C-alpha cells in the first residue's frame, strides 16, 4: 500500500534517485489557512546536510503545492505536491546493482517485485520517501492548530545515552536548540560526541524518540480495531528503521501491580481528570484528554561504510563496501517524521470520530 489514512489520506510516489518525491493529500478540511513557511520549515528539519552528524547529501527539498489551495486556504479538494530531487549521486550505488545489502530491503523488494527494483539509494525503500509524510504531516498540523492540539517529539536516547522516561522533567522547547534534537543540553552534547565517534568508525547507531501530544480532547479513537494507540503504533512502525513502539508506561509497566498502575479519576474544579497518567492518555483505545505520550525505537542505520559479507542476486558469496552519503544515526532527522505521522493519525481519527454521531 502507498496510501495512509481513512478520511485524511496521503498517497505517496517517488524514489530516492528518481525525478521527485511527491504525494496527494485528500480529506483535508476546507478553509484551513496554509502557512508555506511553516511547511517548508518542517521539511528543513528533515532534510539532509543540515549538520555534521547527518548525511552530506545537499538537497533544498523545496516543496511545490500543485492543487487544493486557493488564495491561501484549502479548498477541500485533493492537495497535490512535489519535491524535486536535485543532488543524486547514483554512481555511488552501481556496485550494489546485483547485491543484497545486509538488513536492507533489497532482498525482500527483489522477491516481492520479481527482480524489478531501483537499486539507487534504496529506491522506493529509501528514507527519502518520508519527505511526503512530512509535507502531509505539516498540513495536518495546520488543521490541528485550530483544535488546540500540539505535538512535540524529541530524541530521548542514542545508544546507551538516555534521558529519564518522564518527559515532564524537561523543557521541551529546548529540543530544536541542538543538532541532535534533545531537550537536555548536557545529554545532547554526549549524544553528538557518540554519533561523531561512531561515524568515524564507519559504523552506525540507533536510539529512541519520545513524542508528547498535548490538548487532544477525550473521545478520539475507535473501540475495537481502530484503537488510537493501535493507529499510532501502525503509523510509527511504518517509518523506516523503526523496530518498536510503546505508549504510556509501556513495557516498564508490565512488572508493576494494578494498584500502582491505575489512573484514579478526580473532579478538579468541575473538570474530570486523572491524578496520574500511566495510561499515556489513552484508555480502551480512546483518548481520555490527558497528555498522550509514546516512545519509538529506531535500529542503527543498515548502511555501514566498512566491508561486509553478503551474496549477489544469484546467491554467490561476495563482499560489499558501501559508498555514498549516509546518516550514522537516523534519530535527529526522524524527529519531524514521528511528529508528521502523529499529526496525520490524530487528524484522521478526529475526522473519523465526527462520523459516529449527528
PETATA-V76461 format. One record per residue. RES is the residue in one small letter. PHI is phi as a letter, one per 20 degrees, with the letter a starting at -180 (NA if undefined). Layout:
res phi
RES PHI
RES PHI
This chain:
res phi
x NA
x d
x c
x d
x o
x d
x d
x e
x c
x c
x d
x d
x b
x o
x c
x g
x d
x e
x f
x a
x d
x a
x a
x c
x e
x c
x n
x f
x g
x f
x n
x f
x f
x e
x d
x f
x f
x f
x g
x f
x f
x f
x f
x f
x f
x e
x f
x f
x m
x e
x b
x f
x d
x d
x g
x e
x g
x d
x c
x f
x l
x e
x e
x c
x e
x d
x a
x m
x c
x c
x l
x n
x c
x f
x e
x n
x e
x g
x d
x e
x b
x b
x c
x e
x e
x c
x c
x f
x d
x f
x f
x f
x d
x f
x f
x d
x g
x d
x d
x d
x f
x g
x m
x e
x e
x g
x f
x f
x f
x g
x e
x f
x d
x m
x n
x e
x b
x e
x e
x f
x m
x n
x l
x f
x e
x f
x f
x f
x f
x f
x g
x f
x f
x f
x f
x f
x f
x f
x f
x f
x f
x f
x f
x f
x g
x f
x e
x m
x e
x d
x c
x c
x d
x b
x f
x d
x a
x c
x l
x e
x e
x c
x e
x f
x f
x f
x f
x f
x e
x c
x e
x f
x f
x e
x g
x e
x e
x b
x f
x e
x m
x c
x f
x d
x g
x f
x f
x f
x f
x f
x f
x f
x f
x f
x f
x f
x f
x f
x f
x f
x e
x m
x d
x c
x b
x d
x r
x c
x d
x d
x c
x c
x d
x d
x n
x f
x f
x f
x o
x e
x p
x d
x f
x c
x e
x d
x g
x f
x f
x f
x f
x f
x f
x f
x f
x f
x f
x e
x e
x g
x m
x f
x c
x a
x b
x b
x c
x m
x f
x l
x f
x f
x f
x f
x e
x e
x e
x g
x f
x e
x e
x f
x e
x f
x e
x c
x d
x d
x l
x n
x d
x e
x b
x d
x f
x c
x b
x f
x f
x m
x m
x c
x c
x m
x n
x c
x f
x d
x n
x e
x g
x e
x b
x b
x c
x c
x e
x d
x f
x f
x g
x f
x e
x d
x e
x b
x f
x c
x e
x b
x c
x e
x f
x e
x n
x e
x f
x b
x c
x c
x c
x f
x d
x n
x d
x c
x f
x f
x b
x e
x g
x g
x e
x e
x g
x f
x f
x f
x f
x f
x f
x f
x f
x f
x f
x f
x f
x f
x f
x f
x f
x f
x f
x f
x e
x e
x b
x e
